[in-house]
Amino acid sequence: MNKMIKYILADILKNRIVIAYTLILFILSFSIFTFEDSAAKGVLSLLNILLFIVPLVSVIFSTIYLYNSSEFIELLVSQPLKRQSIWLSMFAGLAAALSLAVLIGVGIPVLLYAAYAPGFILLGCGLILSIIFVAIALWAGVRIRDKAKGIGLAILLWLYFALLFDALVLFMLFQFADYPIEQFMVAIFMLNPIDISRILILLQIDISAMMGYTGAIFRQFFGTGMGLAITAGVLALWAIIPTWLSVKHFKTKDL
């Protein structure tokens, strides 16, 4: 399994798209921190870009790489190797490569300009989102045999988490504005890893003070040790559950 991971990782790191992705992240991060007059403003500006780009690149690149590697996967399956090990190696290689791109592209500027809690949480959320959306991409890819449909499903999933989910939440807030649903909203936001990451970072730079009572509810939950532990567990589940479902399906899939 280690040899497969090393081979997949080496193959992905040589990919021009991954190299370009790393450079783009580095240039954007470096430019934002250079032009902003404070580290907090830089983190906030980079947050909006990171939560948009990282999930999008992770889910689309992973899905395309999976379909392009179909012959390689079939070759591995024909060998005396466990299907579970093959699939987990694909996941580990993709997750490691895309996480390394974020670590270099965002981590270096953060260390230079924002080496404090919000900057490190921003970097950590970027790494976690890379892993989560690789897992989601592998689940989508293994479920659908047709490449075009699989990539389409991956893009739709990204659209849901990045845009549609917030629109649905906003609609719900307007519909139930007369009811005290702020505490219920904490549970709702757990259904979207992008929103969890956004809230964690916003709380660190005190933007939650502008959110009124809702911000106080978020700070009361996410600002405690128990709340952070639950949040970390939820983010871990967002990576584990799609990976487990994809492994389960790959074990019985007719290649």
C-alpha positions as CSV (number, residue, x, y, z in Angstrom):
1,M,0.0,0.0,0.0
2,N,2.8,2.4,0.8
3,K,4.4,1.8,-2.6
4,M,1.1,2.5,-4.3
5,I,0.7,5.8,-2.3
6,K,4.2,6.9,-3.2
7,Y,3.7,6.1,-6.9
8,I,0.3,8.0,-7.0
9,L,1.7,10.9,-5.0
10,A,4.7,11.2,-7.3
11,D,2.5,11.0,-10.4
12,I,0.2,13.8,-9.1
13,L,3.0,16.1,-7.9
14,K,4.4,16.1,-11.5
15,N,1.0,17.1,-12.9
16,R,1.1,20.6,-14.3
17,I,-2.4,21.4,-13.0
18,V,-1.2,20.7,-9.4
19,I,1.9,22.8,-9.9
20,A,-0.2,25.7,-11.4
21,Y,-2.7,25.3,-8.5
22,T,0.1,25.7,-6.0
23,L,1.6,28.7,-7.7
24,I,-1.8,30.4,-8.0
25,L,-2.5,29.9,-4.3
26,F,0.9,31.3,-3.4
27,I,0.6,34.3,-5.7
28,L,-3.0,35.1,-4.4
29,S,-2.0,34.6,-0.8
30,F,1.2,36.6,-1.1
31,S,-0.6,39.5,-3.0
32,I,-3.4,39.7,-0.5
33,F,-1.2,39.9,2.6
34,T,1.1,42.4,0.8
35,F,-1.7,44.8,-0.1
36,E,-3.8,44.6,3.1
37,D,-2.7,46.8,6.0
38,S,-3.3,44.2,8.7
39,A,-3.0,40.5,9.0
40,A,-6.7,40.2,10.1
41,K,-7.9,41.8,6.9
42,G,-5.6,39.6,4.9
43,V,-7.0,36.5,6.5
44,L,-10.6,37.6,5.9
45,S,-9.9,38.4,2.2
46,L,-8.0,35.1,1.7
47,L,-10.8,33.3,3.4
48,N,-13.4,34.1,0.7
49,I,-11.0,33.0,-2.0
50,L,-9.8,29.8,-0.2
51,L,-13.3,28.6,0.5
52,F,-14.2,29.0,-3.1
53,I,-11.0,27.7,-4.9
54,V,-9.9,24.8,-2.6
55,P,-13.1,22.7,-2.7
56,L,-13.6,23.4,-6.4
57,V,-10.1,22.3,-7.5
58,S,-10.1,19.3,-5.1
59,V,-13.4,17.9,-6.3
60,I,-12.9,18.4,-10.0
61,F,-9.2,17.4,-10.2
62,S,-9.8,14.3,-8.1
63,T,-12.7,13.2,-10.2
64,I,-10.9,13.7,-13.5
65,Y,-7.7,12.0,-12.2
66,L,-9.8,9.0,-11.1
67,Y,-11.4,8.6,-14.5
68,N,-8.1,9.1,-16.3
69,S,-6.6,6.4,-14.1
70,S,-9.2,3.8,-14.8
71,E,-6.8,1.5,-16.8
72,F,-4.2,1.8,-14.0
73,I,-6.9,0.9,-11.4
74,E,-8.0,-2.1,-13.5
75,L,-4.3,-3.3,-13.7
76,L,-4.0,-3.0,-9.9
77,V,-7.2,-4.9,-9.4
78,S,-5.9,-7.8,-11.6
79,Q,-3.0,-8.1,-9.2
80,P,-3.2,-10.0,-5.8
81,L,-4.0,-6.8,-4.0
82,K,-7.0,-5.9,-1.8
83,R,-9.4,-3.6,-3.4
84,Q,-9.7,-1.6,-0.2
85,S,-5.9,-1.0,-0.2
86,I,-6.0,0.1,-3.8
87,W,-8.8,2.6,-3.2
88,L,-7.4,4.0,0.0
89,S,-4.1,4.5,-1.8
90,M,-5.8,6.6,-4.4
91,F,-7.5,8.6,-1.7
92,A,-4.3,9.0,0.3
93,G,-2.2,10.0,-2.8
94,L,-4.8,12.6,-4.0
95,A,-5.4,14.0,-0.5
96,A,-1.7,14.3,0.3
97,A,-0.8,16.0,-3.0
98,L,-3.6,18.6,-2.9
99,S,-3.0,19.2,0.8
100,L,0.7,19.7,0.1
101,A,-0.3,22.3,-2.6
102,V,-2.3,24.2,0.0
103,L,0.4,23.8,2.6
104,I,3.0,25.4,0.3
105,G,0.7,27.9,-1.5
106,V,-1.0,29.3,1.6
107,G,1.2,28.1,4.4
108,I,4.3,30.1,3.4
109,P,2.5,33.4,3.1
110,V,0.7,32.7,6.4
111,L,4.0,32.1,8.2
112,L,5.4,35.3,6.8
113,Y,2.4,37.6,7.4
114,A,-0.2,36.0,9.7
115,A,1.6,33.6,12.0
116,Y,-1.1,33.6,14.7
117,A,-4.3,31.7,15.5
118,P,-6.6,32.9,12.7
119,G,-3.9,32.4,10.1
120,F,-3.2,28.8,11.3
121,I,-6.9,28.0,11.5
122,L,-7.3,29.3,7.9
123,L,-4.5,27.0,6.8
124,G,-5.9,24.1,8.8
125,C,-9.4,24.6,7.2
126,G,-7.8,24.6,3.8
127,L,-6.1,21.3,4.4
128,I,-9.2,19.7,5.9
129,L,-11.4,20.9,3.0
130,S,-8.9,19.5,0.5
131,I,-9.2,16.1,2.2
132,I,-13.0,16.3,2.5
133,F,-13.6,17.2,-1.1
134,V,-11.2,14.5,-2.4
135,A,-13.3,12.0,-0.4
136,I,-16.5,13.4,-1.9
137,A,-15.0,13.3,-5.4
138,L,-14.0,9.6,-5.0
139,W,-17.5,8.8,-3.9
140,A,-19.0,10.5,-6.9
141,G,-16.5,8.9,-9.3
142,V,-17.0,5.4,-8.1
143,R,-20.8,5.6,-8.2
144,I,-21.0,6.7,-11.9
145,R,-19.2,4.9,-14.7
146,D,-19.7,7.7,-17.3
147,K,-16.9,10.3,-17.1
148,A,-19.0,13.3,-18.2
149,K,-21.8,12.4,-15.7
150,G,-19.3,11.8,-12.9
151,I,-17.6,15.2,-13.4
152,G,-21.0,16.8,-13.7
153,L,-22.1,15.3,-10.4
154,A,-18.8,16.5,-8.7
155,I,-19.5,20.1,-9.9
156,L,-23.1,19.9,-8.7
157,L,-21.9,18.8,-5.3
158,W,-19.5,21.7,-5.1
159,L,-22.2,24.1,-6.2
160,Y,-24.5,22.8,-3.5
161,F,-21.9,23.1,-0.7
162,A,-20.5,26.5,-1.9
163,L,-23.6,28.3,-3.0
164,L,-27.0,26.5,-2.8
165,F,-26.7,25.5,0.8
166,D,-26.3,29.1,2.0
167,A,-29.2,30.1,-0.2
168,L,-31.4,27.5,1.4
169,V,-30.3,28.5,4.9
170,L,-31.0,32.2,4.1
171,F,-34.5,31.2,2.8
172,M,-35.1,29.3,6.0
173,L,-34.0,32.2,8.1
174,F,-36.5,34.5,6.3
175,Q,-39.3,32.0,6.6
176,F,-38.8,31.4,10.3
177,A,-37.6,34.9,11.3
178,D,-40.2,35.2,14.0
179,Y,-39.0,32.1,15.8
180,P,-35.9,31.6,18.0
181,I,-34.0,29.2,15.6
182,E,-30.5,30.5,16.2
183,Q,-29.4,27.4,18.2
184,F,-31.0,25.1,15.6
185,M,-28.8,26.9,13.0
186,V,-25.7,25.6,14.7
187,A,-26.8,22.1,13.9
188,I,-27.8,23.1,10.3
189,F,-24.3,24.5,9.6
190,M,-22.8,21.2,10.6
191,L,-24.2,19.8,7.4
192,N,-21.8,21.9,5.3
193,P,-18.0,21.7,5.9
194,I,-17.4,25.0,4.1
195,D,-19.7,26.9,6.4
196,I,-18.1,25.2,9.5
197,S,-14.7,26.4,8.3
198,R,-16.0,29.9,7.6
199,I,-17.6,30.2,11.1
200,L,-14.4,29.0,12.8
201,I,-12.3,31.6,11.1
202,L,-14.7,34.5,11.5
203,L,-15.0,33.8,15.2
204,Q,-11.2,34.0,15.5
205,I,-11.1,37.5,14.0
206,D,-14.1,38.8,16.0
207,I,-16.4,39.3,13.0
208,S,-19.0,37.4,14.9
209,A,-19.6,40.7,16.9
210,M,-21.3,42.1,13.8
211,M,-23.7,39.1,13.7
212,G,-25.7,40.1,16.8
213,Y,-27.4,37.3,18.8
214,T,-26.6,34.7,16.2
215,G,-22.9,35.5,16.4
216,A,-23.1,35.2,20.2
217,I,-24.7,31.8,19.9
218,F,-22.0,30.6,17.5
219,R,-19.3,31.9,19.9
220,Q,-20.9,30.3,22.8
221,F,-20.8,26.9,21.0
222,F,-17.7,27.0,18.8
223,G,-15.7,29.0,21.4
224,T,-15.7,26.2,24.0
225,G,-13.5,23.2,24.2
226,M,-16.5,20.8,23.8
227,G,-17.8,22.8,20.8
228,L,-14.4,22.7,19.1
229,A,-14.1,18.9,19.8
230,I,-17.6,18.3,18.3
231,T,-16.7,20.5,15.3
232,A,-13.4,18.6,14.7
233,G,-15.3,15.3,15.0
234,V,-17.9,16.5,12.4
235,L,-15.2,17.6,10.0
236,A,-13.5,14.2,10.4
237,L,-16.8,12.4,9.7
238,W,-17.2,14.5,6.5
239,A,-13.9,12.9,5.3
240,I,-14.5,9.4,6.7
241,I,-18.1,8.7,5.6
242,P,-17.7,9.5,1.9
243,T,-14.4,7.5,1.9
244,W,-16.0,4.5,3.6
245,L,-19.0,4.6,1.2
246,S,-16.7,4.8,-1.8
247,V,-14.6,1.9,-0.5
248,K,-17.7,-0.2,0.1
249,H,-18.9,0.4,-3.4
250,F,-15.5,-0.2,-5.0
251,K,-15.2,-3.6,-3.4
252,T,-18.3,-4.9,-5.2
253,K,-18.0,-2.8,-8.4
254,D,-17.7,-4.6,-11.7
255,L,-14.8,-3.0,-13.5
